[in-house]
């Protein structure tokens, strides 16, 4: 970058990226039913009822793009959304809900593992963690699987509007300490709230920058 060239405004880039049309394109319930590898992909993982679908809706500004439910464990497929042909957003099946049958839970886990291992277009997985409770063992299990698959990931704390301001610093510090044990973790944590919009602009900017960096220098 030259001395006269301004640094990119990633917040504005993120706003423009997620202001574009986003639509559902595919749902995969089996590993052999995954869509062909195409452009860059960003996936969202997390425990059941952590707010994955709500966060995707908040990012895209679409209230009902991703299906939300009060019944944890309802999402049983990998759900693919296309954002203006520039990136795919993937809503992964939730994990860790005790009421889901073990056989079905194992099938979902196999689907997720096969996707993660065979997707060179996957830029990053955002592991969503309930900000009220912090990292749990099932989150660490997921992150160990991501480490083993050499997939880059970052933790996003959800439901920030329900976390007391006095508790936030400690929750972030605890999460960063937990991430230090994982080799593929991105060393950054952000609080978000799908209800209030907190952190949404920052997450959009993070994704816009990631796409730009992986795409390489742009020429006019």
Secondary structure, 3 states (H helix, E strand, C coil): CCCCCCCCCHHHHHHHHHCCCEEEEEEECCHHHCCCCCCCEEEEEEECCCCHHHHHHHHHCCCCCCCCCCCCCCCCCEEEEEECCCEEEEECCCECCCCCCHHHHHHHHHHHHHHHHCCCCEEEEEEEEECCCCCCHHHHHHHHHHHHCCCCEEEEEECHHHCCHHHHHHHHHHHHHHHCCCCCEEEEEEECCCCCCCCHHHHHHHHHHHHHHHHCCCCC
